[in-house]
Amino acid sequence: MKRAIQYFSKEQLENSAKLTPKQIIEFLDDFRMLHTQNSPVKSKLISIKVPEDLLRAFKRKSEFEDVPYQTMIKKLMKQWL
């Protein structure tokens, strides 16, 4: 099984020190699930305002990479975490 390792910057560690134990447990559990999930998980519909030019450029780049733009957003979110 592939294991995910998360590295933290000094700023992230300082911010993490402000979290409650419950928040830390929830984050770690969510992180583990993201990296060990073999079956599809339920998705949540969200609404977000994005500048039109940014969205247009993002969609074009996603098309160039032959990846649907919403899939690319989810991929980038996972990478960021």
Backbone as a ProteinNet text record, in pm:
[ID]
protein_1_A
[PRIMARY]
MKRAIQYFSKEQLENSAKLTPKQIIEFLDDFRMLHTQNSPVKSKLISIKVPEDLLRAFKRKSEFEDVPYQTMIKKLMKQWL
[TERTIARY]
84.2	0	88.5	57.4	130.9	90.3	187.3	160.3	186.2	99.4	115.8	187.4	282.1	354.3	323.4	290.8	262	373.1	423.3	526.8	464.6	506.8	450.9	556.6	517.4	606	598.3	689.1	688.6	555.5	506.4	379.4	263.5	262.4	156.1	160.4	280.7	293	242.6	273.9	226.1	73.2	14.4	-131.3	-193.8	-127.7	-179.7	-183.5	-89.8	-85	-209.8	-281.1	-402.5	-527.3	-514.7	-630.9	-665.1	-792.2	-836	-802.4	-794.4	-769.7	-873.9	-999.7	-1104.1	-1076.9	-1037.1	-1006.6	-888.1	-788.6	-671.5	-711	-789.7	-833.8	-916.1	-1007.3	-1089.6	-1003.3	-904.5	-816.7	-737.7	-677.6	-597.1	-681.7	-802.1	-890.8	-928.6	-962.4	-995.5	-875.4	-756.7	-635.5	-610.4	-624.1	-604.7	-705.1	-830.4	-933.3	-905.9	-855.3	-823.1	-718.8	-627.7	-515	-528.8	-636.3	-653.3	-784.5	-864.3	-996.5	-984.2	-1045	-1045.9	-1179.3	-1283.6	-1414.8	-1454.9	-1541	-1581.5	-1650.7	-1623.4	-1688.5	-1795.9	-1887.4	-1995.1	-1936.8	-1987.7	-1943.1	-2042.8	-1993	-2075.3	-2074.7	-2191.4	-2203.9	-2175.5	-2084.7	-2052.8	-2069.9	-2073.5	-2080.6	-1963.7	-1894.4	-1778.5	-1772.5	-1742.2	-1726.2	-1579.6	-1556.2	-1421.1	-1419.9	-1316.4	-1309.6	-1320.6	-1399	-1426.5	-1300	-1205	-1083.1	-1000.9	-998.6	-927.1	-992.3	-1123.6	-1195	-1176.5	-1184.8	-1167.6	-1027.6	-926.1	-788.4	-769.6	-830	-819.3	-883.7	-1000.6	-1069.1	-986.1	-925.7	-843.5	-723.8	-657.6	-541.1	-584.5	-696.8	-748.1	-778.3	-838.4	-865.9	-735	-634.7	-505.2	-444.9	-465.4	-413.8	-508.5	-622.3	-722.2	-779.6	-806	-864	-981.8	-1099.1	-1210.8	-1171.1	-1213.1	-1164.1	-1204.3	-1322.3	-1361.7	-1276.3	-1240.2	-1149.7	-1014.4	-968.5	-841.6	-848.7	-960.1	-975.9	-962.3	-1029.8	-1021.5	-880.1	-812.1	-674.6	-584.9	-599.5	-518.5	-550.3	-676.5	-713	-644.3	-644.1	-576.9	-427.3	-365.4	-222.1	-191.2	-277	-254.5	-261.5	-352.5	-364.6	-246.4
-118.4	0	124.5	217.8	343.6	433	488.1	576.7	721	808.1	950.5	1015.1	1099.9	1174.1	1321.2	1386.3	1528.4	1604.9	1705.9	1791.6	1925.8	1982.5	2107.9	2217.1	2337	2452.9	2502.9	2591.1	2649	2720.2	2792.8	2864.9	2767.5	2658.3	2558.4	2498.2	2472	2415.8	2514.5	2641.9	2744.2	2752.2	2746.7	2750	2623.5	2511.2	2384.4	2383.3	2453.4	2458	2525.5	2601.3	2670.7	2583.2	2466.2	2379.6	2302.4	2270.7	2186.9	2041.3	1955.6	1813.7	1755	1795.7	1745.2	1786.3	1912.7	1960.1	1883.1	1855.1	1780.6	1639.5	1573.9	1437.5	1435.2	1530.5	1536.3	1557.1	1647.7	1671.8	1546.5	1483.2	1363.9	1250.7	1236.6	1132.5	1161.6	1286.7	1325	1303.7	1341.4	1325.1	1177.1	1093.6	949.1	893	934	884.4	925.7	1048.3	1095.4	1006.9	954.7	881.7	729.8	681.3	536.3	489.3	581.9	548	470	351.2	271.7	280.5	310.3	322	469.4	505.1	645.7	694.6	817.7	877.6	973.3	1004.3	1095.8	1235	1301.9	1437.1	1539.2	1658.8	1769.2	1881	1923.6	2034.5	2164.1	2245.3	2373.9	2485.7	2606.7	2724.1	2813.9	2864.7	2950.1	3058.9	3179.4	3289.2	3296.6	3297.1	3302.1	3410.5	3493.2	3592.6	3523.8	3582.5	3520.3	3491.7	3586.2	3563.9	3448.1	3434.1	3323.2	3189.8	3183.3	3060.6	3025.1	3124.1	3100.1	3045	3105.3	3059	2919.3	2893.4	2761.3	2654.7	2686.5	2591.6	2563.1	2667.4	2648.8	2559.9	2585.9	2503.8	2359.7	2341.5	2205.8	2135.1	2207.4	2148.7	2108.2	2193.9	2165.4	2038.1	2018.4	1899.1	1780.6	1802.5	1699.1	1643.1	1734.8	1699.5	1792.3	1738.3	1827.5	1924	2048.6	2149.1	2120.7	2064.6	2034.1	1920.7	1826.7	1719.5	1779.3	1876.7	1942.3	2018.3	2083.4	2154.5	2054.8	1939.6	1838.8	1785.1	1765	1714.9	1815.8	1943.3	2047.2	2059.4	2042.3	2046.4	1934.5	1814.6	1700.4	1727	1777.6	1807	1909.5	2009.9	2115.8	2062.3	1967.8	1908.4	1819.1
0	0	0	-87.4	-96.2	20.4	87.4	200.8	161.1	204.8	178	295.1	264	366.9	347.3	455.2	446.3	515.2	445.5	499.6	535.6	648.3	695.7	697.2	657.3	669.3	813.9	848.8	983	1010	908.7	923.1	945	870.2	887.3	1027.5	1077.4	1212.4	1317.6	1298.3	1392.4	1389.9	1269.2	1258	1314.5	1295.1	1346.7	1498.6	1560.8	1706.6	1764.6	1682.5	1726.8	1715.9	1651.5	1631.5	1758.3	1770.4	1882.3	1849.5	1950.4	1922.5	1826.5	1839	1750.5	1605.4	1583.5	1448.7	1389.2	1471	1424.1	1383.6	1465.8	1435.4	1307.1	1290.5	1169.3	1045.4	1055.3	941.3	906.1	1006.5	979.9	923.2	973	920.9	775.4	745.5	607.5	515.3	562.3	483	454.1	554.3	537.4	437.2	448.9	358.4	213.5	194.7	60.2	-7.3	71.8	15.7	25.1	83.1	92.4	31.6	-16.6	-70.1	-199.9	-203.7	-326.1	-397.3	-325.7	-387.1	-391.9	-485.7	-496.5	-369.4	-335.5	-219.1	-267.5	-178.8	-210.4	-236.1	-336.7	-367.7	-315	-292.4	-242.1	-344.6	-386.1	-479.1	-404.4	-460.1	-397.1	-498.9	-449.5	-534.6	-497	-596.6	-570.7	-677.7	-635.9	-731.7	-771	-902.8	-957.8	-1065.4	-1069.2	-1176.9	-1313.5	-1402	-1532.2	-1611.8	-1611.2	-1688.9	-1632.8	-1500.7	-1437.9	-1474.6	-1466	-1500.1	-1647.4	-1733.4	-1877.7	-1906.4	-1846.2	-1866.3	-1808.5	-1692.8	-1629.4	-1717.1	-1772.1	-1859.9	-1984.9	-2042	-2161.8	-2132.4	-2020.9	-1985.1	-1959.4	-1894.2	-1869.3	-2000.9	-2096.1	-2228.3	-2296.1	-2287.3	-2346.6	-2287	-2157.1	-2088.7	-2105	-2172.5	-2196.6	-2065.6	-1972.4	-1843.1	-1819.3	-1784.3	-1752.1	-1639.8	-1651.4	-1556.6	-1412	-1388.7	-1251	-1194	-1278.9	-1236.3	-1198.9	-1277.4	-1248.3	-1115.9	-1088.8	-961.7	-845.8	-856.1	-748.6	-735.2	-847.1	-844.1	-772.3	-805.4	-742.3	-592.9	-557.3	-415.3	-338.7	-396.6	-332	-318.9	-424.7	-418.9	-311.1	-300.7	-202.8	-60.1	-37.9	95.4	125.5
[MASK]
+++++++++++++++++++++++++++++++++++++++++++++++++++++++++++++++++++++++++++++++++

